[in-house]
Amino acid sequence: MRSKNGTGHRAERIASVIMRDVSVIVDSLSDPRIHGVTVVDAEMSRDLKYATIFVTVDDDESAVLKALNGCAGYIRHVLAEENSEMRGVPQLKFVVDKSQAYFERIEQVIKGLHDEQGND
């Protein structure tokens, strides 16, 4: 879980539960626009009223995000049913996680530098 905004252990626990459950819910959706989506992280706001769900996407990012954010209310409803002990279920916002692409690019640059040094 991303540790931002000074959130504490409770927020991290809630983010972990939400990430796990939202991943299962998204996998069960029949909307073809959401095919190939992987939930990779979740981040809670300080007041625990909002959750940002980070996903990786195989297809058109904008179409997938539009579909996910369009059914966020339904996902939230299912999440509430599955977690009745949770005081309140946060509003969900889906965003594409760019960190994997960033790390892959860094790895390519390092490999390129290493290859250049080997050819000298």
N, C-alpha and C positions, 0 to 999 in steps of 0.2 A: 504494500500500500504506500502511496506517496505520502510523505510526512511534510505537509505544508501548512501554513496558516496557524501554526502552533497547536494543532489538534492533538488531543491526548490519546491515551490507550483505549478509552471507550469508543472514540471516533474510529480508531483503527480496527477495533473488533467489529463494529457495525459495517464499516467499509468492506471488511473481509467477507462477512455474511452476505452483504448485498452483491458483491462481485461474484461470489459462488452461485447464488440463487439467480441473479440476472443472466448469468452465462447459461444455466440450464433452461431458463424461460426462453431466451433468444434462440437457443438450439431447437426448441420445440415449436417455434412459430412456423406457420406454413407459407408465409409471404415469400415469394421467390426473389424479391429484391434484397432480402436479408441473408441470402445464401452466402456462405464463406466468411461470416463475421465471427471473430474471436474476441471475447471479453478478456482484456489483459490486466486491467487495474480499475480501482475505484478510489475516489477522493471525496471526503465529506467536508462540508462547510463547517465553520466553527460552531454554529448553532444547530447542526445536524439536520437542518431542514432541506438541504440540497445535496445531491450526490452527482458527481461528474463521473461518468462511466467511460473508460478509455477502451477503444476497440481497434483491432486491425481488420482491414477490409481487403478482399481479393479483387473486387470489381470497382465500379465507379463510386468514389468516396461520397460525392455530393448526393447521389441518388440513395445510397445506403443510409447515410446520416438522416436524410429527409424521412425515409421510411421508419428508421428506428425512433427518431424524435416524434414522429407522427403516432407511433403506437406506445410511446412512453407511459401514457396514462393507463393503458391496458396492462403493461408490464408492472407498473406500480400497484395496480389492483391485485394482480396475481401474487406479487411480492407480499402485499399486506395479508392476503389469505394464508400464505405459507408461513408467515412470521407473526402470528397473532400476539405473541409476547412482546413484540416491538411496540414501544409507546406511540411512535408516529413513523410512517414510512416517508422518506424524503422525496422531493420532486427529483426526477431523473433527467439528466442531460447527457447525451451521447456525443463524444468527440473522437476523432481519429488520433490514435497514439503514433506520434512521429518518432519516438525514441528508437524503435527498432531500425528504421531506415537510416537514422543518424548514426547509429553504432555500426551498421553495415558499411556505410560510406567511410567512416573512420578506419574500419578494418581494411577496406580497399586501398585507401591512401597509405596506410602502414605497409601493406603487402607490396604496393608499388615502390615505396621507398626501399624496402628490403630487397626487392628484385633489382632495383637500380644499383644498390651497393654491391650486390653479388656479381653484377656484370662489369664492375670497374676493375 
